[in-house]
């Protein structure tokens, strides 16, 4: 019997103030798994694979959008520090070849019980921008 895949939507919130871009996120999930925000971490609880959609809510006026190439738009590595280069979590994620725009969906294919560091990468009218959310897969 096949189980349904958990679908997680992470709304990435970008606002601008005197200090620059201020990042935050909110999240929701569709069963069978769950997602919740705990202070500055996203916790994903699910029995199987999950699709994670990052949905950018940009109110900076800088015209943020994900980098065009998928491996440039998101870097994923083990939770030992923020990724400093492209990666797919040692094969734990499927990342699309093309990104760009305001949405990016990656497929977490076998990372239950693992923690990863993510770096979301954007282009903007002010040059490249990064955001490093902490996501824990249980």
N, CA, C and O atoms as a DFTB+ gen file, in Angstrom:
552 C
 N C O
     1  1       0.840      -1.175       0.000
     2  2       0.000       0.000       0.000
     3  2       0.888       1.242       0.000
     4  3       1.776       1.372       0.842
     5  1       0.655       2.127      -0.916
     6  2       1.438       3.348      -1.063
     7  2       0.907       4.448      -0.145
     8  3      -0.298       4.680      -0.050
     9  1       1.841       5.115       0.524
    10  2       1.450       6.233       1.384
    11  2       1.522       7.524       0.584
    12  3       2.336       7.663      -0.329
    13  1       0.654       8.467       0.944
    14  2       0.702       9.774       0.301
    15  2       1.946      10.519       0.756
    16  3       2.454      10.309       1.857
    17  1       2.410      11.371      -0.099
    18  2       3.585      12.183       0.197
    19  2       3.161      13.444       0.946
    20  3       2.150      14.062       0.609
    21  1       3.922      13.817       1.945
    22  2       3.683      15.065       2.663
    23  2       4.066      16.233       1.761
    24  3       5.069      16.180       1.049
    25  1       3.263      17.277       1.799
    26  2       3.530      18.488       1.040
    27  2       3.669      19.642       2.024
    28  3       2.734      19.961       2.758
    29  1       4.834      20.258       2.033
    30  2       5.124      21.364       2.942
    31  2       5.296      22.638       2.126
    32  3       6.017      22.652       1.128
    33  1       4.630      23.710       2.556
    34  2       4.798      25.012       1.916
    35  2       5.463      25.940       2.933
    36  3       4.945      26.167       4.027
    37  1       6.609      26.463       2.547
    38  2       7.352      27.412       3.380
    39  2       7.238      28.778       2.714
    40  3       7.791      28.994       1.636
    41  1       6.529      29.688       3.349
    42  2       6.439      31.048       2.832
    43  2       7.658      31.809       3.348
    44  3       7.789      32.049       4.548
    45  1       8.539      32.182       2.439
    46  2       9.747      32.928       2.776
    47  2       9.395      34.408       2.703
    48  3       9.029      34.916       1.644
    49  1       9.508      35.091       3.834
    50  2       9.103      36.491       3.943
    51  2      10.346      37.380       3.907
    52  3      11.243      37.243       4.738
    53  1      10.386      38.283       2.944
    54  2      11.506      39.215       2.802
    55  2      10.970      40.631       2.933
    56  3      10.136      41.068       2.140
    57  1      11.463      41.348       3.952
    58  2      11.091      42.742       4.166
    59  2      12.361      43.563       4.273
    60  3      13.421      43.046       4.623
    61  1      12.245      44.839       3.970
    62  2      13.422      45.701       3.968
    63  2      13.269      46.778       5.023
    64  3      12.203      47.376       5.170
    65  1      14.360      47.020       5.764
    66  2      14.395      48.134       6.704
    67  2      15.781      48.781       6.624
    68  3      16.548      48.491       5.706
    69  1      16.098      49.646       7.573
    70  2      17.365      50.380       7.530
    71  2      18.583      49.454       7.609
    72  3      19.671      49.825       7.169
    73  1      18.405      48.254       8.167
    74  2      19.515      47.300       8.298
    75  2      19.685      46.424       7.063
    76  3      20.666      45.687       6.964
    77  1      18.755      46.491       6.127
    78  2      18.820      45.651       4.927
    79  2      17.603      44.748       4.858
    80  3      16.524      45.113       5.325
    81  1      17.776      43.568       4.274
    82  2      16.667      42.628       4.159
    83  2      16.524      41.843       5.457
    84  3      17.496      41.292       5.976
    85  1      15.316      41.802       5.966
    86  2      14.993      40.997       7.151
    87  2      14.199      39.790       6.665
    88  3      13.178      39.939       5.994
    89  1      14.670      38.599       7.007
    90  2      14.075      37.355       6.535
    91  2      13.282      36.681       7.644
    92  3      13.635      36.787       8.819
    93  1      12.236      36.005       7.279
    94  2      11.456      35.184       8.197
    95  2      10.730      34.146       7.353
    96  3      10.836      34.163       6.127
    97  1       9.999      33.249       7.990
    98  2       9.211      32.277       7.239
    99  2       7.997      31.865       8.042
   100  3       7.942      32.049       9.257
   101  1       7.044      31.314       7.356
   102  2       5.887      30.661       7.950
   103  2       5.737      29.348       7.198
   104  3       6.339      29.175       6.138
   105  1       4.951      28.428       7.722
   106  2       4.859      27.131       7.063
   107  2       3.498      26.490       7.266
   108  3       2.762      26.817       8.197
   109  1       3.189      25.573       6.371
   110  2       1.994      24.742       6.491
   111  2       2.323      23.407       5.844
   112  3       3.262      23.302       5.055
   113  1       1.539      22.384       6.187
   114  2       1.759      21.053       5.613
   115  2       0.433      20.385       5.340
   116  3      -0.573      20.652       5.997
   117  1       0.459      19.514       4.359
   118  2      -0.700      18.689       4.036
   119  2      -0.344      17.259       4.400
   120  3       0.741      16.794       4.054
   121  1      -1.231      16.548       5.092
   122  2      -0.965      15.190       5.590
   123  2      -0.484      14.267       4.472
   124  3      -0.753      14.481       3.290
   125  1       0.241      13.229       4.901
   126  2       0.217      12.643       6.233
   127  2       1.176      13.290       7.230
   128  3       1.030      13.066       8.432
   129  1       2.136      14.072       6.790
   130  2       3.098      14.686       7.704
   131  2       2.609      15.991       8.282
   132  3       1.508      16.454       7.986
   133  1       3.465      16.585       9.126
   134  2       3.164      17.864       9.767
   135  2       4.381      18.762       9.642
   136  3       5.505      18.288       9.477
   137  1       4.146      20.063       9.723
   138  2       5.232      21.037       9.756
   139  2       4.864      22.109      10.753
   140  3       3.707      22.518      10.849
   141  1       5.872      22.567      11.504
   142  2       5.615      23.654      12.446
   143  2       6.872      24.491      12.603
   144  3       7.995      24.023      12.411
   145  1       6.641      25.738      12.956
   146  2       7.733      26.663      13.202
   147  2       7.989      26.696      14.702
   148  3       7.075      26.928      15.493
   149  1       9.237      26.462      15.082
   150  2       9.656      26.572      16.480
   151  2      10.756      27.621      16.538
   152  3      11.908      27.350      16.200
   153  1      10.394      28.793      16.961
   154  2      11.269      29.968      17.018
   155  2      11.843      30.239      15.626
   156  3      11.154      30.830      14.794
   157  1      13.079      29.826      15.350
   158  2      13.681      30.089      14.043
   159  2      13.915      28.823      13.241
   160  3      14.668      28.841      12.267
   161  1      13.274      27.710      13.638
   162  2      13.461      26.434      12.955
   163  2      12.148      25.920      12.402
   164  3      11.087      26.128      12.992
   165  1      12.226      25.248      11.266
   166  2      11.085      24.549      10.697
   167  2      11.265      23.074      11.011
   168  3      12.291      22.485      10.672
   169  1      10.280      22.477      11.653
   170  2      10.310      21.057      11.992
   171  2       9.324      20.342      11.073
   172  3       8.141      20.681      11.048
   173  1       9.804      19.355      10.320
   174  2       8.950      18.558       9.447
   175  2       8.883      17.152      10.020
   176  3       9.906      16.478      10.142
   177  1       7.681      16.708      10.373
   178  2       7.445      15.347      10.848
   179  2       6.639      14.621       9.791
   180  3       5.530      15.039       9.460
   181  1       7.174      13.557       9.265
   182  2       6.437      12.813       8.250
   183  2       6.952      11.402       8.105
   184  3       8.123      11.135       8.375
   185  1       6.092      10.495       7.679
   186  2       6.488       9.100       7.575
   187  2       7.295       8.771       6.326
   188  3       7.974       7.745       6.290
   189  1       7.238       9.603       5.324
   190  2       7.844       9.269       4.036
   191  2       8.459      10.515       3.406
   192  3       8.794      11.486       4.084
   193  1       8.591      10.449       2.103
   194  2       9.127      11.564       1.327
   195  2       8.236      12.799       1.465
   196  3       7.059      12.696       1.812
   197  1       8.812      13.953       1.191
   198  2       8.049      15.201       1.263
   199  2       8.468      16.132       0.135
   200  3       9.646      16.218      -0.213
   201  1       7.491      16.824      -0.427
   202  2       7.773      17.934      -1.330
   203  2       7.805      19.191      -0.470
   204  3       6.893      19.430       0.322
   205  1       8.849      19.989      -0.623
   206  2       8.961      21.246       0.107
   207  2       8.951      22.369      -0.923
   208  3       9.853      22.467      -1.755
   209  1       7.924      23.215      -0.860
   210  2       7.815      24.351      -1.764
   211  2       8.157      25.620      -1.003
   212  3       7.525      25.941       0.004
   213  1       9.149      26.331      -1.484
   214  2       9.515      27.634      -0.930
   215  2       8.802      28.679      -1.779
   216  3       9.027      28.771      -2.986
   217  1       7.948      29.457      -1.145
   218  2       7.113      30.451      -1.816
   219  2       7.544      31.824      -1.309
   220  3       7.330      32.147      -0.140
   221  1       8.143      32.626      -2.166
   222  2       8.726      33.913      -1.776
   223  2       7.671      35.007      -1.706
   224  3       6.950      35.254      -2.673
   225  1       7.588      35.662      -0.546
   226  2       6.728      36.837      -0.345
   227  2       7.672      38.032      -0.177
   228  3       8.164      38.298       0.920
   229  1       7.913      38.734      -1.260
   230  2       8.902      39.818      -1.301
   231  2       8.220      41.179      -1.216
   232  3       7.478      41.572      -2.117
   233  1       8.479      41.888      -0.128
   234  2       7.980      43.264      -0.026
   235  2       9.141      44.250       0.107
   236  3       8.986      45.333       0.672
   237  1      10.309      43.861      -0.421
   238  2      11.503      44.703      -0.313
   239  2      11.569      45.785      -1.379
   240  3      12.247      46.795      -1.192
   241  1      10.878      45.590      -2.487
   242  2      11.022      46.496      -3.617
   243  2      12.264      46.194      -4.451
   244  3      12.584      46.945      -5.372
   245  1      12.968      45.100      -4.141
   246  2      14.205      44.743      -4.839
   247  2      13.994      43.687      -5.927
   248  3      14.957      43.234      -6.545
   249  1      12.755      43.300      -6.158
   250  2      12.418      42.330      -7.211
   251  2      13.170      41.011      -7.027
   252  3      13.770      40.488      -7.967
   253  1      13.129      40.482      -5.803
   254  2      13.777      39.206      -5.518
   255  2      13.139      38.080      -6.319
   256  3      11.930      38.075      -6.552
   257  1      13.964      37.128      -6.737
   258  2      13.502      35.902      -7.382
   259  2      14.612      34.857      -7.193
   260  3      15.786      35.197      -7.046
   261  1      14.217      33.602      -7.201
   262  2      15.202      32.540      -7.058
   263  2      16.183      32.569      -8.223
   264  3      15.824      32.945      -9.339
   265  1      17.426      32.170      -7.955
   266  2      18.409      32.009      -9.029
   267  2      17.823      31.086     -10.095
   268  3      17.006      30.221      -9.778
   269  1      18.222      31.256     -11.333
   270  2      17.643      30.507     -12.461
   271  2      17.932      29.005     -12.410
   272  3      17.022      28.201     -12.610
   273  1      19.145      28.624     -12.154
   274  2      19.502      27.200     -12.118
   275  2      19.150      26.624     -10.742
   276  3      19.446      27.233      -9.715
   277  1      18.520      25.451     -10.731
   278  2      18.085      24.845      -9.473
   279  2      19.195      24.696      -8.446
   280  3      19.000      25.028      -7.277
   281  1      20.364      24.198      -8.863
   282  2      21.466      24.010      -7.907
   283  2      22.097      25.334      -7.479
   284  3      22.883      25.357      -6.531
   285  1      21.772      26.427      -8.152
   286  2      22.196      27.754      -7.696
   287  2      21.147      28.370      -6.773
   288  3      21.478      29.218      -5.945
   289  1      19.875      27.950      -6.907
   290  2      18.777      28.539      -6.132
   291  2      18.721      28.012      -4.708
   292  3      18.270      28.722      -3.809
   293  1      19.173      26.772      -4.480
   294  2      19.155      26.199      -3.138
   295  2      20.374      25.302      -2.968
   296  3      20.665      24.448      -3.807
   297  1      21.077      25.518      -1.864
   298  2      22.180      24.647      -1.487
   299  2      21.747      23.931      -0.214
   300  3      21.258      24.566       0.720
   301  1      21.923      22.610      -0.170
   302  2      21.512      21.819       0.987
   303  2      22.692      20.974       1.436
   304  3      23.336      20.301       0.631
   305  1      22.965      21.020       2.738
   306  2      24.052      20.219       3.297
   307  2      23.688      19.717       4.676
   308  3      22.658      20.103       5.229
   309  1      24.534      18.849       5.243
   310  2      24.281      18.357       6.597
   311  2      24.304      19.510       7.595
   312  3      24.931      20.541       7.352
   313  1      23.619      19.328       8.712
   314  2      23.471      20.404       9.706
   315  2      24.739      20.580      10.532
   316  3      24.722      20.427      11.754
   317  1      25.823      20.898       9.863
   318  2      27.087      21.162      10.546
   319  2      27.594      22.558      10.213
   320  3      28.762      22.870      10.444
   321  1      26.738      23.378       9.682
   322  2      27.089      24.734       9.283
   323  2      26.405      25.044       7.973
   324  3      26.026      24.145       7.222
   325  1      26.254      26.305       7.713
   326  2      25.549      26.722       6.509
   327  2      26.323      26.285       5.263
   328  3      27.543      26.447       5.214
   329  1      25.641      25.736       4.260
   330  2      26.347      25.314       3.044
   331  2      27.077      26.478       2.380
   332  3      26.561      27.593       2.308
   333  1      28.273      26.199       1.903
   334  2      29.071      27.224       1.239
   335  2      29.178      26.985      -0.260
   336  3      29.876      27.714      -0.964
   337  1      28.482      25.959      -0.745
   338  2      28.479      25.659      -2.165
   339  2      27.314      24.752      -2.506
   340  3      26.604      24.287      -1.615
   341  1      27.114      24.496      -3.790
   342  2      25.978      23.680      -4.219
   343  2      25.985      22.298      -3.574
   344  3      27.039      21.711      -3.332
   345  1      24.781      21.796      -3.301
   346  2      24.653      20.447      -2.758
   347  2      23.202      20.041      -2.681
   348  3      22.306      20.884      -2.623
   349  1      22.976      18.724      -2.680
   350  2      21.624      18.186      -2.605
   351  2      21.420      17.340      -1.350
   352  3      20.602      16.421      -1.351
   353  1      22.161      17.646      -0.277
   354  2      22.043      16.879       0.958
   355  2      22.555      15.465       0.792
   356  3      21.969      14.526       1.333
   357  1      23.646      15.295       0.048
   358  2      24.214      13.967      -0.233
   359  2      23.186      13.022      -0.831
   360  3      23.114      11.851      -0.460
   361  1      22.388      13.542      -1.764
   362  2      21.406      12.733      -2.472
   363  2      20.057      12.627      -1.804
   364  3      19.180      11.925      -2.307
   365  1      19.861      13.309      -0.674
   366  2      18.582      13.234       0.058
   367  2      17.482      14.070      -0.596
   368  3      16.312      13.929      -0.242
   369  1      17.840      14.933      -1.537
   370  2      16.869      15.826      -2.178
   371  2      16.987      15.758      -3.689
   372  3      18.078      15.599      -4.237
   373  1      15.860      15.879      -4.346
   374  2      15.844      16.099      -5.793
   375  2      15.583      17.586      -5.999
   376  3      14.598      18.133      -5.504
   377  1      16.473      18.223      -6.731
   378  2      16.384      19.662      -6.984
   379  2      16.131      19.843      -8.482
   380  3      16.822      19.234      -9.299
   381  1      15.144      20.678      -8.857
   382  2      14.862      20.855     -10.289
   383  2      16.033      21.527     -10.998
   384  3      16.807      22.266     -10.390
   385  1      16.145      21.252     -12.299
   386  2      17.203      21.880     -13.094
   387  2      16.985      23.373     -13.240
   388  3      17.943      24.147     -13.240
   389  1      15.730      23.783     -13.365
   390  2      15.397      25.198     -13.557
   391  2      14.660      25.719     -12.338
   392  3      13.859      25.007     -11.733
   393  1      14.934      26.959     -11.984
   394  2      14.237      27.617     -10.874
   395  2      13.793      28.983     -11.386
   396  3      13.051      29.058     -12.366
   397  1      14.232      30.063     -10.744
   398  2      13.796      31.401     -11.142
   399  2      12.391      31.649     -10.619
   400  3      11.712      30.712     -10.197
   401  1      11.960      32.867     -10.641
   402  2      10.616      33.189     -10.193
   403  2      10.487      33.205      -8.679
   404  3      11.478      33.329      -7.960
   405  1       9.258      33.079      -8.207
   406  2       8.949      33.235      -6.784
   407  2       8.755      31.902      -6.054
   408  3       8.603      31.897      -4.832
   409  1       8.755      30.773      -6.769
   410  2       8.545      29.474      -6.120
   411  2       9.634      28.499      -6.513
   412  3      10.144      28.519      -7.633
   413  1       9.983      27.630      -5.547
   414  2      10.951      26.569      -5.778
   415  2      10.482      25.355      -5.000
   416  3      10.267      25.439      -3.791
   417  1      10.320      24.220      -5.682
   418  2       9.918      22.990      -5.011
   419  2      11.044      21.971      -5.118
   420  3      11.545      21.690      -6.206
   421  1      11.435      21.421      -3.963
   422  2      12.415      20.343      -3.912
   423  2      11.746      19.126      -3.303
   424  3      10.795      19.250      -2.531
   425  1      12.247      17.948      -3.653
   426  2      11.692      16.715      -3.122
   427  2      12.693      16.095      -2.160
   428  3      13.817      15.761      -2.536
   429  1      12.265      15.947      -0.914
   430  2      13.059      15.303       0.133
   431  2      12.757      13.811       0.023
   432  3      11.666      13.384       0.403
   433  1      13.701      12.997      -0.489
   434  2      13.371      11.623      -0.853
   435  2      13.694      10.569       0.195
   436  3      13.132       9.476       0.139
   437  1      14.570      10.850       1.141
   438  2      14.804       9.855       2.194
   439  2      15.579      10.428       3.361
   440  3      16.607       9.878       3.756
   441  1      15.101      11.521       3.911
   442  2      15.873      12.193       4.952
   443  2      15.206      12.170       6.319
   444  3      15.585      12.943       7.199
   445  1      14.223      11.304       6.515
   446  2      13.571      11.249       7.818
   447  2      14.620      11.018       8.902
   448  3      15.484      10.151       8.769
   449  1      14.535      11.792       9.959
   450  2      15.487      11.671      11.060
   451  2      16.763      12.450      10.850
   452  3      17.721      12.270      11.603
   453  1      16.807      13.304       9.858
   454  2      18.018      14.059       9.546
   455  2      17.769      15.554       9.651
   456  3      16.645      16.026       9.477
   457  1      18.821      16.282       9.935
   458  2      18.763      17.742       9.933
   459  2      19.670      18.255       8.828
   460  3      20.759      17.730       8.596
   461  1      19.199      19.283       8.159
   462  2      19.959      19.871       7.069
   463  2      20.013      21.376       7.243
   464  3      19.116      21.980       7.830
   465  1      21.062      21.965       6.734
   466  2      21.149      23.405       6.611
   467  2      20.862      23.740       5.153
   468  3      21.308      23.038       4.246
   469  1      20.126      24.797       4.941
   470  2      19.730      25.218       3.607
   471  2      20.244      26.633       3.378
   472  3      20.323      27.436       4.308
   473  1      20.583      26.919       2.165
   474  2      20.860      28.300       1.757
   475  2      20.011      28.559       0.521
   476  3      20.242      27.985      -0.543
   477  1      19.023      29.435       0.683
   478  2      18.201      29.856      -0.447
   479  2      18.895      31.049      -1.088
   480  3      19.326      31.971      -0.396
   481  1      19.001      31.027      -2.406
   482  2      19.772      32.044      -3.109
   483  2      18.890      32.754      -4.130
   484  3      18.156      32.127      -4.894
   485  1      18.986      34.076      -4.118
   486  2      18.118      34.925      -4.932
   487  2      18.935      35.917      -5.746
   488  3      20.053      36.277      -5.377
   489  1      18.358      36.350      -6.856
   490  2      18.871      37.515      -7.570
   491  2      17.924      38.667      -7.231
   492  3      16.773      38.449      -6.853
   493  1      18.416      39.871      -7.370
   494  2      17.599      41.049      -7.094
   495  2      18.176      42.243      -7.829
   496  3      19.255      42.164      -8.418
   497  1      17.454      43.341      -7.790
   498  2      17.961      44.560      -8.425
   499  2      19.160      45.126      -7.665
   500  3      19.853      46.007      -8.173
   501  1      19.411      44.623      -6.444
   502  2      20.558      45.052      -5.649
   503  2      21.662      43.992      -5.614
   504  3      22.584      44.084      -4.804
   505  1      21.571      42.986      -6.493
   506  2      22.583      41.931      -6.537
   507  2      22.131      40.669      -5.810
   508  3      20.981      40.576      -5.380
   509  1      23.039      39.693      -5.671
   510  2      22.692      38.415      -5.042
   511  2      22.298      38.574      -3.575
   512  3      22.833      39.426      -2.865
   513  1      21.353      37.739      -3.133
   514  2      20.885      37.732      -1.742
   515  2      20.765      36.274      -1.298
   516  3      20.439      35.405      -2.106
   517  1      21.028      36.003      -0.012
   518  2      20.928      34.653       0.553
   519  2      20.065      34.659       1.797
   520  3      19.985      35.663       2.504
   521  1      19.414      33.523       2.064
   522  2      18.672      33.306       3.312
   523  2      18.942      31.876       3.755
   524  3      18.905      30.951       2.944
   525  1      19.214      31.697       5.049
   526  2      19.621      30.403       5.587
   527  2      18.642      29.884       6.640
   528  3      18.915      30.000       7.835
   529  1      17.510      29.313       6.224
   530  2      16.592      28.755       7.211
   531  2      17.120      27.429       7.763
   532  3      17.872      26.731       7.082
   533  1      16.733      27.080       8.987
   534  2      17.085      25.793       9.593
   535  2      15.867      24.901       9.508
   536  3      14.798      25.256      10.006
   537  1      16.017      23.743       8.882
   538  2      14.920      22.803       8.698
   539  2      15.345      21.454       9.235
   540  3      16.396      20.930       8.864
   541  1      14.525      20.893      10.112
   542  2      14.816      19.587      10.706
   543  2      13.761      18.603      10.218
   544  3      12.563      18.848      10.355
   545  1      14.211      17.490       9.651
   546  2      13.321      16.444       9.165
   547  2      13.326      15.316      10.202
   548  3      14.375      14.761      10.529
   549  1      12.111      14.984      10.719
   550  2      12.044      13.891      11.701
   551  2      11.288      12.726      11.146
   552  3      11.129      11.713      11.826
